Amino acid sequence: MSEVIAKVISQKGTCTAKHRVGDEFVIGQGTPANLCSWAFYSLFPFAQVLQFGGSFPWEQDRNKAIVVCPDAENPVVFELRRTLP
């Protein structure tokens, strides 16, 4: 199983979890410390696909996925990247 790193690549408005561009979180089987649980719930299905070797047809790079947290008025955009063993 690969490790997946979630990196904040964009943040607009006011994030109540105080996420900022450049923040990184390691996604495993539990919620990473200091990662908003709402964002984690959005990221987790995509992270699982990457962890187990899958990819997304709309991404040019099969080792990544771009995912947005569910707060439409204060969106935080994450890049999920599979680390290769």
N, C-alpha and C positions, 0 to 999 in steps of 0.2 A: 504494500500500500504506500502510495506517495504522500508526501506532506504537501499541504496547500497553504500558501501565504496570501492573506487578504491585505491589500494595500489601498489606503484611501487615495484616490487620484483626483477627486473633485468634491467640494463641499460648498453648498450655497445656503444662505439664510443662517439660522441659528440652530446648531445641532445640540440638543439637550444633553447628549452624552459627551459633548466637547471633542468629537472626532475632528481631526485636522488633516489636511493634505500631508502625506508622508507617513502617517501612522500605519503600523503593520501589526498583524495578528496571525498567529499560527492556528489554523483550523484543524482540529482533531475530532474526537468523538464527544467533546463537551464544549461548553461556551468558554471561549478564551477570556481571561481576566481583562476587565475594562472595555470589552466590546459590548455595545448596546445589544440587549437580548432581541429586540425587534429586528435589528440588522442581521444578527446571527440567524434568526429564523428564515430570513430571506436568502442568506448566503449558503446555508447548510446543504440544501439539495444540489446546488451547483458544485460545491466543494466535494460532495460525495461522488459525483460523476467523475470529477478530475482525479480524486484519490484512487479510484478503482480503474483508471485507464481510459475512461470515456472522454469524449470531446463534444463540441457543439458546432453544428454545420454553419452557423452564421459567423463564427470566429475564424479569422485567417490563421491564427496560431492555435493549434490543437491543445496547447498546454495552458491556455488561459480562458477566462470568462469575465465579462464586465457585468456587474450586478449593482442595482440601486436599492438603497434602503426604502422601506415603505412610506416614509414621510414625504409626500409629494410637494409640500410647501418649503421644506428644508432638506432637499435631497443630499445624501452622501453617496458618492459613487465609488465602488470598490473594484479593483482589479484582482481577480483570483488567479494565482499562478501555481501550477503544479511544479514542485521541485523534483528533479530527476535523480534517482538513486545513483 
